[in-house]
């Protein structure tokens, strides 16, 4: 099984691919259900990604700032 960090990183990268088109604004609960975890873990992991400079939150959306760093998160330890 993949770690929550890896699953969330993959999810965020996949969502970033569709940036040209209007996209669904996912809630943390929806993201959690999609990647198989709980909302609290999504929130914690998003904060960690933000603190690491991988993402930023902007107007209710999550913006990938460091794609390469986020891609490194997809590799399980």
C-alpha positions as a LaTeX table, in Angstrom:
\begin{tabular}{lrrr}
\hline
Residue & $x$ (\AA) & $y$ (\AA) & $z$ (\AA) \\
\hline
Unk1 & 0.00 & 0.00 & 0.00 \\
Unk2 & 1.11 & 3.53 & $-0.72$ \\
Unk3 & 1.54 & 6.06 & 2.07 \\
Unk4 & $-1.00$ & 8.84 & 2.46 \\
Unk5 & 1.68 & 11.38 & 1.46 \\
Unk6 & 2.34 & 9.45 & $-1.76$ \\
Unk7 & $-1.37$ & 9.01 & $-2.56$ \\
Unk8 & $-2.12$ & 12.67 & $-1.90$ \\
Unk9 & 0.87 & 13.80 & $-3.95$ \\
Unk10 & $-0.29$ & 11.65 & $-6.89$ \\
Unk11 & $-3.82$ & 13.04 & $-6.55$ \\
Unk12 & $-2.59$ & 16.66 & $-6.52$ \\
Unk13 & $-0.34$ & 16.08 & $-9.53$ \\
Unk14 & $-3.20$ & 14.47 & $-11.47$ \\
Unk15 & $-5.49$ & 17.40 & $-10.63$ \\
Unk16 & $-2.81$ & 19.89 & $-11.69$ \\
Unk17 & $-2.77$ & 18.27 & $-15.15$ \\
Unk18 & $-6.33$ & 19.50 & $-15.77$ \\
Unk19 & $-5.54$ & 23.13 & $-14.88$ \\
Unk20 & $-6.54$ & 24.52 & $-18.30$ \\
Unk21 & $-10.14$ & 23.40 & $-17.85$ \\
Unk22 & $-12.50$ & 24.53 & $-15.12$ \\
Unk23 & $-12.02$ & 21.99 & $-12.37$ \\
Unk24 & $-14.01$ & 20.71 & $-9.44$ \\
Unk25 & $-12.99$ & 22.29 & $-6.14$ \\
Unk26 & $-12.43$ & 19.25 & $-3.98$ \\
Unk27 & $-13.14$ & 19.40 & $-0.26$ \\
Unk28 & $-10.72$ & 17.69 & 2.11 \\
Unk29 & $-13.42$ & 15.11 & 2.84 \\
Unk30 & $-13.83$ & 14.36 & $-0.88$ \\
Unk31 & $-10.07$ & 14.06 & $-1.35$ \\
Unk32 & $-9.88$ & 11.75 & 1.68 \\
Unk33 & $-12.61$ & 9.49 & 0.30 \\
Unk34 & $-10.93$ & 9.46 & $-3.11$ \\
Unk35 & $-7.51$ & 8.42 & $-1.78$ \\
Unk36 & $-8.77$ & 6.15 & 1.00 \\
Unk37 & $-8.06$ & 8.05 & 4.20 \\
Unk38 & $-9.75$ & 10.48 & 6.60 \\
Unk39 & $-10.15$ & 14.25 & 6.27 \\
Unk40 & $-7.86$ & 14.97 & 9.22 \\
Unk41 & $-4.95$ & 13.18 & 7.53 \\
Unk42 & $-5.54$ & 15.10 & 4.31 \\
Unk43 & $-5.48$ & 18.39 & 6.23 \\
Unk44 & $-2.32$ & 17.44 & 8.10 \\
Unk45 & $-0.57$ & 16.32 & 4.93 \\
Unk46 & $-1.63$ & 19.43 & 3.00 \\
Unk47 & $-0.20$ & 21.60 & 5.81 \\
Unk48 & 3.06 & 19.61 & 5.67 \\
Unk49 & 3.23 & 20.00 & 1.88 \\
Unk50 & 2.59 & 23.74 & 2.29 \\
Unk51 & 5.29 & 24.10 & 4.96 \\
Unk52 & 7.72 & 22.29 & 2.65 \\
Unk53 & 6.92 & 24.74 & $-0.17$ \\
Unk54 & 5.39 & 22.07 & $-2.41$ \\
Unk55 & 1.91 & 23.61 & $-2.59$ \\
Unk56 & 0.05 & 26.74 & $-1.60$ \\
Unk57 & $-3.61$ & 27.37 & $-0.97$ \\
Unk58 & $-5.14$ & 30.16 & $-2.98$ \\
Unk59 & $-8.80$ & 31.13 & $-3.05$ \\
Unk60 & $-10.04$ & 27.70 & $-2.03$ \\
Unk61 & $-7.78$ & 25.95 & $-4.52$ \\
Unk62 & $-4.54$ & 24.07 & $-4.07$ \\
Unk63 & $-1.73$ & 25.28 & $-6.33$ \\
Unk64 & 1.26 & 23.02 & $-7.01$ \\
Unk65 & 4.35 & 25.20 & $-6.50$ \\
Unk66 & 7.10 & 22.56 & $-6.68$ \\
Unk67 & 6.05 & 19.83 & $-9.11$ \\
Unk68 & 9.40 & 18.04 & $-8.89$ \\
Unk69 & 9.30 & 17.99 & $-5.09$ \\
Unk70 & 5.74 & 16.69 & $-5.14$ \\
Unk71 & 6.75 & 13.99 & $-7.63$ \\
Unk72 & 9.45 & 12.88 & $-5.17$ \\
Unk73 & 6.70 & 12.45 & $-2.56$ \\
Unk74 & 5.00 & 9.88 & $-4.81$ \\
Unk75 & 7.86 & 7.45 & $-4.14$ \\
Unk76 & 7.15 & 5.51 & $-0.96$ \\
Unk77 & 9.96 & 5.25 & 1.55 \\
\hline
\end{tabular}
